[in-house]
Amino acid sequence: MSRQATSSANRPGRAAEIALWVFQALLVLVFLAAGFAKLVGAEAMVESFDDIGAGQWLRYVTGVVEVVGAFGLLVPRLVGLAALGLAVEMIGAVITNFVVDAPSILAVVLLVLAAMVAWGRRDRIGALIRPGAVS
């Protein structure tokens, strides 16, 4: 099978492509807002990270990861990797929320959306790993 035929076989259909764009846009908005709130020290974020007990440095790290990840979702070449990174971050958030006994449906929804975008854009992750691959 040719490289072009394989590439087009792995691409999502039109409806799936539209859904991926919608999910990406939602993720960008949410992660930019949440990341900036963490970085500027919004009272709710400071309290939340106090409850975790890991220190405010984690708030800054998380804020940077979220803002960088959101901008990465806007770069076609990086979208898959950015979504994968945000999904990993949200796994940590879900686990942390359960440990501090504050389960969050939003964290689970963001995890699912980021994982779906990462899966839907997995060809772009492969193109970063194997530069000769068709993107």
C-alpha positions as CSV (number, residue, x, y, z in Angstrom):
1,M,0.0,0.0,0.0
2,S,1.4,3.4,-0.9
3,R,2.3,6.0,1.7
4,Q,-0.5,8.3,0.5
5,A,-3.2,5.6,0.6
6,T,-2.1,4.7,4.1
7,S,-2.2,8.3,5.2
8,S,-5.6,9.0,3.9
9,A,-6.9,5.7,5.4
10,N,-5.9,7.0,8.8
11,R,-7.5,10.4,8.5
12,P,-10.8,11.0,10.2
13,G,-14.0,11.6,8.2
14,R,-15.5,15.0,7.8
15,A,-17.7,14.9,10.8
16,A,-14.9,13.6,13.0
17,E,-12.6,16.4,11.6
18,I,-15.2,19.0,12.6
19,A,-15.6,17.5,16.0
20,L,-11.8,17.5,16.5
21,W,-11.7,21.2,15.6
22,V,-14.5,22.0,18.0
23,F,-12.8,20.0,20.8
24,Q,-9.5,21.8,20.1
25,A,-11.2,25.2,20.3
26,L,-12.9,24.3,23.6
27,L,-9.6,23.0,25.0
28,V,-7.8,26.1,24.0
29,L,-10.3,28.4,25.7
30,V,-10.5,26.4,28.9
31,F,-6.8,25.8,29.2
32,L,-5.9,29.4,28.5
33,A,-8.4,30.7,31.1
34,A,-7.3,28.1,33.7
35,G,-3.6,28.5,33.0
36,F,-3.7,32.3,33.2
37,A,-5.8,32.1,36.4
38,K,-3.1,29.9,38.0
39,L,-0.3,32.2,36.8
40,V,-1.9,35.5,38.0
41,G,-2.7,33.9,41.4
42,A,-6.5,33.9,41.3
43,E,-7.7,33.4,44.9
44,A,-9.6,30.1,44.0
45,M,-6.5,28.7,42.4
46,V,-4.3,29.6,45.3
47,E,-6.7,28.0,47.7
48,S,-7.0,24.9,45.5
49,F,-3.3,24.4,45.5
50,D,-3.1,25.0,49.2
51,D,-5.6,22.2,49.7
52,I,-3.4,19.9,47.7
53,G,-0.5,20.7,50.0
54,A,2.2,20.5,47.3
55,G,3.1,24.2,47.4
56,Q,2.4,27.1,45.1
57,W,5.2,26.1,42.8
58,L,3.0,23.4,41.4
59,R,0.4,26.0,40.6
60,Y,2.9,27.9,38.5
61,V,4.1,24.7,36.7
62,T,0.6,23.7,36.0
63,G,-0.3,27.1,34.7
64,V,2.7,27.2,32.4
65,V,1.9,23.7,31.1
66,E,-1.7,24.7,30.4
67,V,-0.9,27.9,28.6
68,V,1.9,26.3,26.5
69,G,-0.4,23.3,25.8
70,A,-3.2,25.7,24.7
71,F,-0.9,27.5,22.3
72,G,0.4,24.2,21.1
73,L,-3.2,23.2,20.1
74,L,-3.2,26.1,17.7
75,V,-0.1,25.0,15.9
76,P,-1.0,22.3,13.3
77,R,2.4,20.5,13.6
78,L,2.2,20.4,17.4
79,V,-1.5,19.8,18.0
80,G,-1.2,16.1,18.6
81,L,1.7,16.4,21.0
82,A,0.1,19.3,22.8
83,A,-3.2,17.4,23.3
84,L,-1.2,14.4,24.5
85,G,0.6,16.5,27.1
86,L,-2.6,18.1,28.3
87,A,-4.2,14.6,28.6
88,V,-1.3,13.5,30.8
89,E,-1.6,16.6,32.9
90,M,-5.4,15.9,33.3
91,I,-4.6,12.4,34.4
92,G,-2.6,13.9,37.2
93,A,-5.4,16.3,38.0
94,V,-8.0,13.6,38.1
95,I,-5.8,11.5,40.4
96,T,-5.0,14.5,42.6
97,N,-8.7,15.4,42.9
98,F,-9.6,11.9,44.1
99,V,-6.7,11.9,46.6
100,V,-7.8,15.2,48.1
101,D,-11.4,14.0,48.0
102,A,-12.6,16.7,45.6
103,P,-13.6,14.7,42.4
104,S,-14.1,17.0,39.4
105,I,-16.3,16.1,36.4
106,L,-14.6,19.0,34.5
107,A,-11.2,17.3,34.9
108,V,-12.5,14.0,33.6
109,V,-14.3,15.8,30.6
110,L,-11.1,17.7,29.8
111,L,-9.1,14.5,30.0
112,V,-11.5,12.7,27.6
113,L,-11.5,15.7,25.1
114,A,-7.7,16.0,25.2
115,A,-7.3,12.2,24.7
116,M,-9.7,12.3,21.8
117,V,-7.8,15.2,20.1
118,A,-4.5,13.4,20.7
119,W,-5.9,10.2,19.2
120,G,-7.4,12.1,16.2
121,R,-4.2,13.9,15.6
122,R,-1.9,11.0,16.2
123,D,-0.5,11.2,12.7
124,R,1.0,14.5,13.6
125,I,2.7,13.0,16.6
126,G,4.1,10.3,14.3
127,A,5.3,13.0,11.9
128,L,7.3,14.7,14.7
129,I,8.8,11.4,15.8
130,R,9.5,10.2,12.2
131,P,10.2,13.4,10.2
132,G,9.9,11.6,6.9
133,A,6.3,10.6,7.6
134,V,3.4,12.2,5.7
135,S,1.5,14.7,7.9
